[in-house]
Amino acid sequence: MAASSSASSSSALSRLSNIQNHLNPIDSLAKNLVKISPEVSEALSHGHAVVALESTIISHGMPYPQNFETAKEVEAIVRNNGAVPATIAILEGLPCVGLSTEELERLAKLGSKAQKTARRDIAHVVATRGNGATTVSATMFFASMVGIPVFVTGGIGGVHRHGEHTMDISSDLTELGRTPVAVVSAGIKSILDIPRTLEYLETHGVCVAAYKTNEFPAFFTETSGSKVPCRVDSPEDCARLIDVNMKLKLGSGIVIGVPIPREHAAFGRVIESAIQSALREAREKNITGNAETPFLLARVNELTGGFSLASNIALVKNNALIGAKISVALAQLRQQESN
């Protein structure tokens, strides 16, 4: 009788598993297409803090070897603050969550030869066995797939200036509306339309918070003139916000805007002047789409004598520091709740 009961129970569990796989095909199928590094896999299985990192900043943000050194430094900051870094990229058609030092350097050397990969590009890059550097939207997608709730980047994409005419809106924003990952950034890239971007995020139900301030940061500068509906003053505040968002199954992401450290903040008017000049050049040269942002950032860097790139690196490192602390606080909160 016991054997029969056990067999019946096993059969029921099997049927339940099949139903779950049918309802959540991403769990049974998509995960088999992703390589998770041993370090990241172990951390996730034990409920330890993990921070997702994008790879476009490595491939398209700066030249080799500066990009490789910066990537290693950012990962070291995450580790030194108690979390495991999980840089995400697609290498020879295989999505990788957590890169080895060798893989990191390989991506850095590929540079812009690696395709800038947003959500729309994932299937193509994987199917053609290409190399892809993930943007915010693609990194969020893979982070959510494997269960990483905190992601650190420099700045997020947004509504481009004159976007009301061009409809040029970053897929980062729609991803934030449908993927429950908290994105720690220095706000919205200052080459974009910040007020319209915040309006778009509101439309998609995305919680926008600012760290230790009431105003949303503007990437190179601490302030943007746009107020935020939510203020968080500690990693623990952020952790509680993320935890509740997940428990309520709101299904949307969170933007946590961290102002660039004051000592690295560029003079707003100098940057703004360079941005306006770069925007005019982009229009004259008909540079649009995903080629526009790299062009504008590079041109602004040239016009400001490299100061904007130094600020960019500084803010990414600061975001890594804050993001790691948030991830640790979240892991501790969940550990306390499970005891």
C-alpha positions in Angstrom: 0.0 0.0 0.0 2.9 2.4 0.9 4.6 1.7 -2.4 1.4 2.4 -4.3 0.9 5.6 -2.3 4.5 6.6 -3.1 4.1 5.9 -6.8 0.8 7.9 -6.9 2.5 10.8 -5.1 5.5 10.7 -7.5 3.1 10.7 -10.4 1.2 13.7 -9.1 4.5 15.6 -8.5 5.5 14.7 -12.1 2.2 16.0 -13.5 2.5 19.2 -11.4 6.1 19.7 -12.7 4.9 19.3 -16.3 2.1 21.8 -15.7 4.6 24.3 -14.2 7.0 23.8 -17.1 4.1 24.4 -19.5 3.1 27.6 -17.7 6.7 28.7 -17.1 8.6 27.4 -20.1 11.5 29.8 -19.4 12.4 27.7 -16.3 12.7 24.4 -18.2 13.9 25.5 -21.6 15.5 28.9 -21.6 17.8 28.2 -18.6 19.3 25.3 -20.6 20.5 27.9 -23.1 22.3 30.0 -20.5 25.7 29.3 -18.9 25.9 30.4 -15.2 29.4 30.6 -13.8 30.1 28.3 -10.8 30.7 31.2 -8.5 27.4 32.9 -9.4 25.5 29.5 -9.4 26.8 28.7 -5.9 25.9 32.2 -4.5 22.4 32.0 -5.9 21.8 28.5 -4.6 22.7 29.6 -1.1 20.8 32.9 -1.2 23.9 35.0 -1.1 24.2 38.5 -2.6 24.7 38.7 -6.4 25.0 41.8 -8.5 24.3 41.7 -12.3 26.5 43.9 -14.5 26.0 44.8 -18.1 28.7 44.4 -20.8 28.0 47.2 -23.3 30.1 49.6 -21.2 33.0 47.2 -21.7 32.7 46.7 -25.5 31.4 50.2 -26.5 32.2 52.4 -23.5 36.0 52.8 -23.8 39.0 51.3 -25.6 41.1 48.3 -24.6 42.8 47.9 -22.2 41.1 50.6 -20.2 37.8 48.8 -20.6 39.2 45.6 -19.3 40.9 47.3 -16.3 37.7 49.2 -15.4 35.6 46.0 -15.7 37.9 44.2 -13.3 37.9 47.1 -10.9 34.1 47.3 -10.8 33.9 43.5 -10.2 36.4 43.9 -7.3 34.3 46.7 -5.7 31.3 44.4 -5.8 33.3 41.5 -4.2 34.9 43.8 -1.6 31.5 44.8 -0.4 30.2 41.3 0.1 28.5 40.4 -3.1 29.3 38.3 -6.2 29.5 40.1 -9.5 27.7 38.6 -12.5 28.8 40.3 -15.7 26.4 39.2 -18.5 27.3 38.8 -22.1 26.7 36.5 -25.1 29.8 34.7 -26.3 29.7 32.6 -29.5 25.9 32.4 -29.2 25.9 31.3 -25.5 24.4 33.7 -23.0 26.8 33.8 -20.0 25.9 35.0 -16.5 29.2 35.6 -14.7 32.4 35.8 -16.8 35.8 34.5 -16.0 38.8 36.9 -16.3 39.7 35.3 -19.6 36.1 35.8 -21.0 36.1 39.4 -19.6 39.3 40.2 -21.5 38.1 38.5 -24.6 35.0 40.7 -24.6 37.2 43.8 -23.9 39.4 43.0 -26.9 36.4 42.4 -29.2 35.2 45.9 -28.4 32.7 47.2 -30.8 33.0 44.0 -32.9 30.7 42.5 -30.3 27.1 43.4 -31.2 25.3 45.9 -28.9 22.5 43.6 -27.7 19.2 44.8 -26.5 16.2 42.4 -25.8 15.1 42.5 -29.5 18.6 41.3 -30.6 19.0 38.3 -28.2 17.4 35.6 -30.4 19.4 36.7 -33.4 22.8 36.9 -31.7 22.2 33.4 -30.1 20.9 31.8 -33.2 23.8 33.1 -35.3 26.3 32.1 -32.6 27.5 35.7 -32.4 29.1 37.8 -29.7 26.8 40.2 -27.9 27.4 42.9 -25.3 24.2 43.3 -23.3 22.5 46.6 -22.8 20.3 47.4 -19.8 17.2 45.6 -21.3 19.1 42.4 -22.2 21.0 42.3 -18.9 17.7 42.7 -17.0 16.2 39.9 -19.0 18.9 37.4 -18.2 19.3 38.6 -14.6 15.6 38.0 -14.0 15.7 34.6 -15.8 18.3 33.3 -13.3 17.0 35.1 -10.2 19.3 38.0 -9.7 17.2 40.9 -8.4 19.9 43.7 -8.3 21.6 45.1 -11.4 24.2 47.9 -11.5 24.9 50.1 -14.6 26.1 53.6 -15.4 23.0 55.2 -16.7 19.8 53.9 -18.2 18.4 54.7 -21.7 15.4 56.9 -22.1 13.3 59.1 -24.4 15.6 60.8 -26.8 15.4 64.6 -27.2 12.7 65.4 -29.8 11.4 61.9 -29.1 7.9 63.2 -29.4 8.6 63.5 -33.2 11.0 60.6 -33.7 9.5 58.1 -31.3 13.1 57.1 -30.4 12.6 55.5 -27.0 15.0 53.1 -25.4 13.9 49.5 -24.8 15.4 49.9 -21.3 12.2 51.6 -20.4 9.8 49.0 -21.6 12.0 46.3 -20.0 11.7 48.1 -16.7 7.9 48.0 -17.1 7.8 44.2 -17.4 10.9 42.8 -15.6 11.2 42.8 -11.8 14.8 43.8 -11.4 16.1 46.8 -9.5 18.5 48.9 -11.6 21.0 50.9 -9.7 22.3 53.7 -11.9 23.4 57.4 -11.9 20.0 58.2 -13.4 19.2 58.9 -17.0 21.9 59.7 -19.5 22.2 63.5 -19.7 22.0 63.3 -23.5 18.3 62.3 -23.2 15.0 64.0 -22.4 14.8 63.4 -18.6 11.3 64.8 -17.8 9.7 62.8 -20.7 11.6 59.7 -19.7 10.3 59.9 -16.1 6.7 60.4 -17.5 7.2 57.3 -19.7 8.4 55.2 -16.7 5.3 56.4 -14.7 3.1 55.2 -17.5 4.6 51.8 -17.3 4.2 51.6 -13.6 8.0 51.7 -12.8 8.9 52.8 -9.2 11.6 55.5 -9.5 13.6 56.2 -6.4 16.5 58.5 -5.6 19.3 57.6 -3.2 19.7 60.1 -0.3 18.0 62.9 -2.4 14.6 64.1 -3.5 15.8 64.9 -7.1 16.5 62.5 -9.8 20.2 62.5 -10.8 21.3 63.4 -14.4 24.2 61.0 -14.9 27.1 63.5 -15.1 25.6 65.8 -12.6 23.9 65.3 -9.3 20.6 67.1 -10.1 18.2 67.2 -13.0 15.5 69.5 -11.8 13.1 66.6 -11.8 11.7 65.4 -8.4 11.2 61.7 -7.7 8.1 60.1 -6.0 10.2 57.9 -3.8 13.3 58.6 -1.7 15.5 55.9 -0.2 18.2 56.7 2.4 20.1 53.4 3.0 20.8 50.0 1.4 18.2 48.6 3.9 15.5 51.0 2.5 16.3 49.8 -1.0 16.2 46.2 0.1 12.8 46.5 1.7 11.5 48.3 -1.5 12.8 45.5 -3.7 11.5 42.8 -1.4 8.0 44.2 -1.3 8.0 44.7 -5.1 8.8 41.0 -5.6 6.4 39.7 -2.9 3.5 41.7 -4.4 4.4 40.3 -7.8 4.0 43.8 -9.4 6.0 42.5 -12.3 7.8 45.7 -13.0 11.4 46.9 -12.2 12.7 49.6 -10.0 15.0 52.4 -10.8 17.3 53.5 -8.0 19.0 56.8 -9.0 22.4 57.3 -7.2 23.9 60.8 -7.7 27.5 60.8 -9.0 29.9 61.6 -6.1 30.2 65.3 -5.7 34.0 65.4 -6.2 33.5 63.8 -9.7 30.5 65.7 -10.8 31.2 67.7 -14.0 30.1 71.3 -14.3 26.6 71.0 -15.7 26.8 74.0 -18.1 30.1 72.7 -19.6 28.6 69.2 -20.2 25.3 70.7 -21.4 27.1 72.9 -24.0 29.1 69.8 -25.2 25.8 67.8 -25.4 24.1 70.4 -27.5 27.1 70.5 -29.9 27.2 66.7 -30.2 23.5 66.5 -30.8 23.8 69.0 -33.7 26.6 66.9 -35.2 24.6 63.7 -34.9 21.7 65.2 -36.7 24.0 66.6 -39.4 25.6 63.2 -39.9 22.2 61.4 -39.7 23.4 59.2 -36.8 20.3 57.6 -35.2 19.2 54.5 -33.4 21.5 52.5 -31.2 24.5 54.1 -32.9 23.5 57.5 -31.5 24.3 57.1 -27.8 27.9 55.8 -28.3 28.6 58.6 -30.8 27.2 61.3 -28.5 29.1 60.0 -25.4 32.3 59.8 -27.3 31.9 63.3 -28.8 31.0 64.8 -25.4 34.1 63.1 -24.0 36.2 64.7 -26.8 34.7 68.1 -26.3 35.3 68.0 -22.6 38.8 66.8 -22.8 38.1 63.4 -21.4 36.5 64.7 -18.3 33.2 63.2 -19.0 34.7 59.7 -19.4 36.5 60.0 -16.1 33.2 61.0 -14.5 31.5 58.1 -16.2 34.0 55.6 -14.7 33.7 57.2 -11.3 29.9 57.0 -11.2 29.9 53.3 -12.4 32.3 52.4 -9.5 30.1 54.3 -7.0 27.0 52.5 -8.3 28.8 49.2 -7.9 29.6 50.1 -4.3 26.0 51.1 -3.5 24.5 48.2 -5.5 26.6 45.6 -3.7 25.5 47.0 -0.3 21.8 46.8 -1.5 22.3 43.2 -2.6 23.8 42.3 0.7 21.0 44.0 2.6 18.4 42.2 0.5 20.1 38.8 1.1 20.2 39.4 4.8 16.5 40.5 4.9 15.5 37.3 3.1 17.7 35.2 5.4 16.0 36.8 8.5 12.6 36.1 7.1 13.4 32.5 6.4 14.6 31.8 9.9 
